[in-house]
Every structure is written in C-alpha cells, then in structure tokens.
Amino acid sequence: MKRLLLVAIAAFALAAPASAQQTLAAVKARGTLICGVSQGFAGFSAPDSRGEYRGLDVDYCRAVAAAVLGDASKVRFVPLTAQARFTALQGGEIDVLFRNSTQTYSRATGLGLAQGPVNFYDGQGFAVRRDANVRNVAGLDGATICVAQGTTHELNLGDTFRGRNLKFSPVVFERIDTMYEAFYAGRCDAMTQDASALAGALVSARDPAAFMVLPETISKEPLGPFTRNGDVQWTNTIAWIHNALVEAEEYGVTQANAQAQAAGQGGSANPTIQRLLGTTGEFGKTLGLDNAWALHAIRAVGNYGEIFERNVGQGSPLKLARGLNGLWNHGGLMYAIPFR
C-alpha cells in the first residue's frame, strides 16, 4: 500500500507540471488571450462609452496579446469580482489575472498561484464626504465604513483600527459597483479601497466635488499579475513583458519610435535597445516567442510611462503623480531586470 501511494504521488508530481506548462501553447492554439480584469476600476479596467475596455491593467492584457499573438486586439476580457478572481485563474477560466490584486505572503504561499512583478505601487486609503470635515484616519473613529469582500482591504481595515484603538462598523459588499452606490447614497461614512481606485471612483461620481480621498494611507499595496504555479514559461513571459515596458521607458523607446529604433538602418545603435527590440540576439527563443515580441508589445500600447500617463497620470481624469511608480533613476521603484 505504501509503495502504491508513493507511486501515485510521484505520478502526480510528474503530471502536474506537464499540464500546468500549457498556457502559452493554449493561447497560441486558441488565437485569443483570456484576461481577468475588474468589473470597473476607472484608470485600470473599465468599459468606455462604446463598451471597449480601457485602463492600465487592460493595456497590460493587450501588451501580452501583442507579444504572444502579434495582435493586441486578440483579447477576451473577463470581468471578475474580488471573490471570484483567484478561483477563475485556479480553475483555468482565464490565462492571466490583471485585476488590481495586491501581492502578499499568504497569496504567494497559499493559493497555488505565482505572483508576477509589481506594475503599480499603491496604498489603501479612505474616501469621505467633504462636508463631514474628516481630515485623517483618526477622524473616522466610530464611523461606518464600506469595504469590498474578499480583499486585503478588509484585513487592513481591522488591523489598523484595532491597532489604533479606533472603533468602526464595516459594511461589506461583494460587488464594487454596489459599494460605490451605497457610499454615494450616504449608507457609509467612508469607503476604503486602494487610493488609486478611490480616485477613479470619485471622478465618475455624480458630484465629484462633494467627496475627497484622505491624504493618509494605511498599507502597502503592491499590485501586479497572477499566473498559475508550475507554468514557468508562461509566468516568465508575463514578467518579461513588464520588464520590457519599463526598460523601454528608461531607454526612450516609445510607441511612436519603436519601429524606427528597431530598424537596421537609421535605428538605434544602443546594444540594450537592439536586444530589447529583437534586432540582435535570440531573446524570444527561450520564451517560446519570436524575437520581436517586445517590439510588438511596445508598438501596441507604448512603454510603461506612456501606459501610466494615458490611464492614471496627468493626461487622464485621475491625474495621479508618478511617485513610487516612477523609474528608479527618477525617484521611483520601477526597475527593469536587464536585457542581457
């Protein structure tokens, strides 16, 4: 019996990675990337007036489609609640999750999922009505607070308020849009979420001037993609697409000039740029992609700075400062692993 059990365990150990290693092949065979996104976070993933998804997370999905399939439009977006997002990835309903998801120890070790590189550094904040005259977290003592179910925000909220000896009454919602409606209707004194998501929510409120996001944050919220454990090739692909977008910004490769930079004559002579854009080397082979995979992604959505500016930066309704999301050589934390 013991021997049979050992044989079964060994067989599972051999079979599991084999089945997990199929995401890239499945995406190529299907001809479409299935990307998990939020149900509606302005600036990150939300349908526009024509029903087309827009946002930072959406651009990452399109960058992946461009790199893997050569066409940024070959994406099917799956809007997911906070509760359903990880289950959808675990069950194979989506290929990758780009959904304002915080990377934590428990998620790294307990979900059977791999955390990708951080593509947005955030912190949990609070939205309040301006006429409530609340200026900091201490002013929320005894408040009723709207929070989304199945998020790190629930845990952070409880930890912070207990740690500061503050009282609060949580009102928990499964759907983000329902939480927003409840807050705007006055059901809660405050609403808590990532500060960037709150900024996006208030922009779309009926009377944005009536609300404000408190300047104080209570947590570190490193956001990034998730893939399935055991699929090293696919996880590497997602990570290196991010690195390519950040490296492109650092070296001045943009959506407009990427093709010219890659061109043999009149193109850039910088060795790093040549490797990044596939002009020299074989940097696509080990990922199972063609050598121009990064060029495809950059031509489709631009570099990281362009993605940030368009969706959440000064060129967007959110008008967020780069802050920690700036390049490492400009006071931020964005730092690409070298292409060599």
Buried (B, 14 or more C-beta within 10 A) or exposed (E): EEEEEEEEEEEEEEEEEEEBBBBBEEBBEEEBBBBBBBBBBBBBBBBEEEEEBBBBBBBBBBBBBBBBBBBBEBBEBBBBBBEBBBEBBBEBEBBBBBBBBBBBEEBEEEBEBBBBBBBBBBBBBBBBBEEBEBEEBEBBEEBBBBBBBBBBBBBBBEEBBEEEEBEBEBBEBEBBEEBBEBBBEEBBBBBBBBBBBBBBBBBEBEEEEEBBBBEBBBBBBBBBBBBBBBBEBBBBBBBBBBBBBBBBBBBEBBBEBBBEBBEEEEBBEBEBBBBBBBBEBEBBEEBBBBBBBBBBBBBBBBBBBBBBBBBBBEEBBBEBEBEBBBBEEEEBEBBBEEBE
